[in-house]
Amino acid sequence: MRILIIEDEVNVVEFLQMGLTEAGYDVDSAFDGQIGYRMASSNTFDLIILDVKLPYMNGFDVCQKIREKNVNVPILMLTALGTTDDKLDGFSAGADDYLVKPFEFSELLARIKALSKRSTAGFMAGSTLKVADLELDLNKKYARRGDVIIELTAKEYNLLEFLMRNRGKVVSKAAIAEKVWDVTFDTGTNIVEVFINLLRKKIDRDFEPKLIQTRYGLGYTLDTR
C-alpha cells in the first residue's frame, strides 16, 4: 500500500515515515500544498495523509483539487485544527476521515486500515446496488440514472451507498453521521442536511421519480414512494 504524506512539519513527516514504513507501507512525502497536489495528480497512491496548514496551498484546497481528478483515493486529514467547523470544512472538501493532532500512532494505523478496507470493499464485492432507475456501481464508484453517469465525491458516494443499502428504511441524521462520517456530530451542525441536498441535486433534481425523501423529525429514506 502506497501512502502520500502532505505535511510541512519535518519532524512530523519523519515520525510518520518511520512508523508507517515499519508497519509495511510504502511512503512518499511532500512539504507544501502545491508539490503535494502535483504528486497526487501524477502518481497512484492508495491513501493520502493531508495537513491543513500548508505553504502555497492549504489542505482544504488541495483536497478539493485532488477530488476533481480522483474521486476514489481515500484522504485522511491530520491537523491541529480540531473544531467542529474545521472538521466540517474538511469533510466538505472531500476528506474521508479527520484526525486531530496530537494523536496516538495506533489510532492513525487503525484509521488507515479502516479506510483501506472501505476503499477496496466495493471492488471485491463486484456488484451493483439498484433502486428504480438509479444504479450505484460498487467497482467504479459512480452512480447512473438511466443513461446519465453521475460522478460523486467520496462522501456523496458513501452517503448514497448507505441510503441504498437501507432502501425503504427511515435512517436518522445521527445514524447517517455515525455510519458515513464515523463521527458523532454536535446536534447544532447541519452537515447531513448539506450533503443530502448536494446528493439530491445530482441524483434527483433532473429525474423522476424523486428518490431521497425527508421524514420530518425522523430522518431520511430512499425509495420510490
Contacts in CASP RR format, 6 or more apart in sequence:
PFRMAT RR
TARGET T0000
AUTHOR 0000-0000-0000
METHOD contacts of the structure
MODEL  1
MRILIIEDEVNVVEFLQMGLTEAGYDVDSAFDGQIGYRMASSNTFDLIIL
DVKLPYMNGFDVCQKIREKNVNVPILMLTALGTTDDKLDGFSAGADDYLV
KPFEFSELLARIKALSKRSTAGFMAGSTLKVADLELDLNKKYARRGDVII
ELTAKEYNLLEFLMRNRGKVVSKAAIAEKVWDVTFDTGTNIVEVFINLLR
KKIDRDFEPKLIQTRYGLGYTLDTR
1 24 0 8 1.000
1 25 0 8 1.000
1 26 0 8 1.000
1 46 0 8 1.000
1 47 0 8 1.000
1 116 0 8 1.000
2 25 0 8 1.000
2 26 0 8 1.000
2 27 0 8 1.000
2 28 0 8 1.000
2 44 0 8 1.000
2 45 0 8 1.000
2 46 0 8 1.000
2 47 0 8 1.000
3 20 0 8 1.000
3 25 0 8 1.000
3 26 0 8 1.000
3 27 0 8 1.000
3 28 0 8 1.000
3 45 0 8 1.000
3 46 0 8 1.000
3 47 0 8 1.000
3 48 0 8 1.000
3 49 0 8 1.000
3 112 0 8 1.000
4 27 0 8 1.000
4 28 0 8 1.000
4 29 0 8 1.000
4 30 0 8 1.000
4 36 0 8 1.000
4 39 0 8 1.000
4 40 0 8 1.000
4 43 0 8 1.000
4 45 0 8 1.000
4 47 0 8 1.000
4 48 0 8 1.000
4 49 0 8 1.000
5 13 0 8 1.000
5 16 0 8 1.000
5 17 0 8 1.000
5 27 0 8 1.000
5 28 0 8 1.000
5 29 0 8 1.000
5 30 0 8 1.000
5 48 0 8 1.000
5 49 0 8 1.000
6 29 0 8 1.000
6 30 0 8 1.000
6 33 0 8 1.000
6 36 0 8 1.000
6 39 0 8 1.000
6 40 0 8 1.000
6 48 0 8 1.000
6 49 0 8 1.000
6 50 0 8 1.000
6 51 0 8 1.000
6 54 0 8 1.000
6 59 0 8 1.000
6 62 0 8 1.000
7 13 0 8 1.000
7 16 0 8 1.000
7 29 0 8 1.000
7 30 0 8 1.000
7 31 0 8 1.000
7 49 0 8 1.000
7 50 0 8 1.000
7 51 0 8 1.000
7 54 0 8 1.000
7 78 0 8 1.000
8 31 0 8 1.000
8 32 0 8 1.000
8 51 0 8 1.000
8 53 0 8 1.000
8 54 0 8 1.000
8 55 0 8 1.000
9 51 0 8 1.000
10 31 0 8 1.000
12 51 0 8 1.000
12 101 0 8 1.000
13 29 0 8 1.000
13 31 0 8 1.000
15 105 0 8 1.000
16 27 0 8 1.000
16 29 0 8 1.000
16 49 0 8 1.000
16 108 0 8 1.000
17 27 0 8 1.000
17 29 0 8 1.000
19 105 0 8 1.000
20 27 0 8 1.000
20 112 0 8 1.000
21 27 0 8 1.000
23 109 0 8 1.000
25 112 0 8 1.000
28 39 0 8 1.000
28 43 0 8 1.000
28 45 0 8 1.000
30 36 0 8 1.000
30 39 0 8 1.000
31 55 0 8 1.000
32 54 0 8 1.000
32 55 0 8 1.000
32 56 0 8 1.000
32 57 0 8 1.000
33 54 0 8 1.000
33 55 0 8 1.000
33 56 0 8 1.000
33 57 0 8 1.000
33 58 0 8 1.000
33 59 0 8 1.000
33 62 0 8 1.000
34 56 0 8 1.000
34 57 0 8 1.000
36 62 0 8 1.000
37 57 0 8 1.000
37 62 0 8 1.000
37 65 0 8 1.000
37 66 0 8 1.000
40 48 0 8 1.000
40 62 0 8 1.000
40 66 0 8 1.000
40 69 0 8 1.000
40 70 0 8 1.000
40 73 0 8 1.000
41 65 0 8 1.000
41 66 0 8 1.000
41 69 0 8 1.000
41 70 0 8 1.000
45 73 0 8 1.000
46 73 0 8 1.000
46 74 0 8 1.000
46 116 0 8 1.000
46 119 0 8 1.000
47 73 0 8 1.000
47 74 0 8 1.000
47 75 0 8 1.000
47 76 0 8 1.000
47 112 0 8 1.000
47 115 0 8 1.000
47 116 0 8 1.000
47 119 0 8 1.000
48 66 0 8 1.000
48 73 0 8 1.000
48 74 0 8 1.000
48 75 0 8 1.000
48 76 0 8 1.000
49 76 0 8 1.000
49 78 0 8 1.000
50 59 0 8 1.000
50 62 0 8 1.000
50 63 0 8 1.000
50 75 0 8 1.000
50 76 0 8 1.000
50 77 0 8 1.000
50 78 0 8 1.000
50 95 0 8 1.000
51 59 0 8 1.000
51 77 0 8 1.000
51 78 0 8 1.000
51 79 0 8 1.000
52 58 0 8 1.000
52 59 0 8 1.000
52 60 0 8 1.000
52 77 0 8 1.000
52 79 0 8 1.000
52 81 0 8 1.000
52 86 0 8 1.000
52 90 0 8 1.000
53 59 0 8 1.000
53 79 0 8 1.000
53 80 0 8 1.000
53 81 0 8 1.000
54 62 0 8 1.000
57 65 0 8 1.000
59 77 0 8 1.000
59 93 0 8 1.000
60 89 0 8 1.000
60 90 0 8 1.000
60 93 0 8 1.000
61 93 0 8 1.000
63 75 0 8 1.000
63 77 0 8 1.000
63 90 0 8 1.000
63 93 0 8 1.000
63 94 0 8 1.000
63 95 0 8 1.000
64 93 0 8 1.000
64 94 0 8 1.000
66 73 0 8 1.000
66 75 0 8 1.000
67 75 0 8 1.000
67 93 0 8 1.000
67 94 0 8 1.000
67 153 0 8 1.000
67 154 0 8 1.000
71 141 0 8 1.000
71 142 0 8 1.000
71 151 0 8 1.000
71 152 0 8 1.000
71 153 0 8 1.000
71 154 0 8 1.000
71 157 0 8 1.000
72 119 0 8 1.000
72 141 0 8 1.000
72 154 0 8 1.000
73 119 0 8 1.000
74 96 0 8 1.000
74 97 0 8 1.000
74 115 0 8 1.000
74 116 0 8 1.000
74 118 0 8 1.000
74 119 0 8 1.000
74 154 0 8 1.000
75 94 0 8 1.000
75 95 0 8 1.000
75 96 0 8 1.000
75 97 0 8 1.000
75 154 0 8 1.000
76 95 0 8 1.000
76 96 0 8 1.000
76 97 0 8 1.000
76 98 0 8 1.000
76 99 0 8 1.000
76 108 0 8 1.000
76 111 0 8 1.000
76 112 0 8 1.000
76 115 0 8 1.000
77 90 0 8 1.000
77 95 0 8 1.000
77 97 0 8 1.000
77 98 0 8 1.000
77 99 0 8 1.000
78 99 0 8 1.000
78 101 0 8 1.000
78 103 0 8 1.000
78 108 0 8 1.000
79 86 0 8 1.000
79 98 0 8 1.000
79 99 0 8 1.000
79 100 0 8 1.000
79 101 0 8 1.000
80 100 0 8 1.000
80 101 0 8 1.000
81 100 0 8 1.000
82 98 0 8 1.000
82 100 0 8 1.000
84 185 0 8 1.000
84 186 0 8 1.000
84 189 0 8 1.000
86 98 0 8 1.000
87 98 0 8 1.000
87 183 0 8 1.000
88 189 0 8 1.000
88 191 0 8 1.000
90 98 0 8 1.000
91 98 0 8 1.000
91 155 0 8 1.000
91 181 0 8 1.000
91 191 0 8 1.000
92 191 0 8 1.000
92 194 0 8 1.000
94 153 0 8 1.000
94 154 0 8 1.000
94 155 0 8 1.000
95 154 0 8 1.000
96 115 0 8 1.000
96 118 0 8 1.000
96 154 0 8 1.000
96 155 0 8 1.000
96 158 0 8 1.000
97 111 0 8 1.000
97 114 0 8 1.000
97 115 0 8 1.000
97 182 0 8 1.000
98 183 0 8 1.000
99 107 0 8 1.000
99 108 0 8 1.000
99 111 0 8 1.000
114 182 0 8 1.000
118 158 0 8 1.000
121 138 0 8 1.000
122 138 0 8 1.000
122 139 0 8 1.000
122 141 0 8 1.000
123 138 0 8 1.000
123 139 0 8 1.000
125 138 0 8 1.000
125 139 0 8 1.000
126 138 0 8 1.000
126 139 0 8 1.000
127 138 0 8 1.000
128 135 0 8 1.000
128 136 0 8 1.000
128 137 0 8 1.000
128 138 0 8 1.000
129 135 0 8 1.000
129 136 0 8 1.000
129 138 0 8 1.000
129 161 0 8 1.000
129 164 0 8 1.000
129 165 0 8 1.000
130 136 0 8 1.000
130 164 0 8 1.000
131 164 0 8 1.000
131 167 0 8 1.000
131 211 0 8 1.000
131 222 0 8 1.000
131 223 0 8 1.000
131 224 0 8 1.000
132 209 0 8 1.000
132 211 0 8 1.000
132 224 0 8 1.000
133 145 0 8 1.000
133 146 0 8 1.000
133 207 0 8 1.000
134 143 0 8 1.000
134 144 0 8 1.000
134 145 0 8 1.000
134 164 0 8 1.000
134 203 0 8 1.000
134 211 0 8 1.000
135 143 0 8 1.000
135 144 0 8 1.000
135 145 0 8 1.000
136 142 0 8 1.000
136 143 0 8 1.000
136 157 0 8 1.000
136 160 0 8 1.000
136 161 0 8 1.000
136 164 0 8 1.000
137 143 0 8 1.000
137 144 0 8 1.000
138 161 0 8 1.000
141 152 0 8 1.000
141 157 0 8 1.000
142 149 0 8 1.000
142 150 0 8 1.000
142 151 0 8 1.000
142 152 0 8 1.000
142 157 0 8 1.000
143 149 0 8 1.000
143 150 0 8 1.000
143 152 0 8 1.000
143 157 0 8 1.000
143 160 0 8 1.000
143 202 0 8 1.000
143 203 0 8 1.000
144 150 0 8 1.000
145 203 0 8 1.000
145 207 0 8 1.000
148 206 0 8 1.000
148 207 0 8 1.000
150 202 0 8 1.000
150 203 0 8 1.000
152 160 0 8 1.000
152 199 0 8 1.000
152 202 0 8 1.000
155 180 0 8 1.000
155 181 0 8 1.000
155 195 0 8 1.000
156 195 0 8 1.000
156 198 0 8 1.000
156 199 0 8 1.000
156 202 0 8 1.000
158 180 0 8 1.000
159 176 0 8 1.000
159 180 0 8 1.000
159 195 0 8 1.000
159 196 0 8 1.000
159 199 0 8 1.000
160 199 0 8 1.000
160 203 0 8 1.000
162 171 0 8 1.000
162 176 0 8 1.000
162 179 0 8 1.000
162 180 0 8 1.000
163 171 0 8 1.000
163 212 0 8 1.000
163 220 0 8 1.000
163 221 0 8 1.000
163 222 0 8 1.000
164 222 0 8 1.000
166 221 0 8 1.000
166 222 0 8 1.000
167 222 0 8 1.000
167 223 0 8 1.000
168 221 0 8 1.000
168 222 0 8 1.000
168 223 0 8 1.000
169 221 0 8 1.000
170 215 0 8 1.000
170 218 0 8 1.000
170 219 0 8 1.000
170 220 0 8 1.000
170 221 0 8 1.000
171 219 0 8 1.000
171 220 0 8 1.000
171 221 0 8 1.000
172 218 0 8 1.000
172 219 0 8 1.000
173 192 0 8 1.000
173 193 0 8 1.000
173 219 0 8 1.000
173 220 0 8 1.000
174 184 0 8 1.000
176 192 0 8 1.000
176 220 0 8 1.000
177 183 0 8 1.000
177 184 0 8 1.000
177 185 0 8 1.000
177 191 0 8 1.000
177 192 0 8 1.000
178 184 0 8 1.000
180 195 0 8 1.000
181 191 0 8 1.000
185 191 0 8 1.000
185 192 0 8 1.000
196 212 0 8 1.000
196 214 0 8 1.000
196 220 0 8 1.000
199 212 0 8 1.000
200 210 0 8 1.000
200 212 0 8 1.000
203 211 0 8 1.000
203 212 0 8 1.000
204 210 0 8 1.000
204 211 0 8 1.000
204 212 0 8 1.000
209 224 0 8 1.000
209 225 0 8 1.000
211 222 0 8 1.000
211 223 0 8 1.000
211 224 0 8 1.000
212 220 0 8 1.000
212 221 0 8 1.000
212 222 0 8 1.000
213 220 0 8 1.000
213 221 0 8 1.000
213 222 0 8 1.000
213 223 0 8 1.000
214 220 0 8 1.000
215 221 0 8 1.000
END
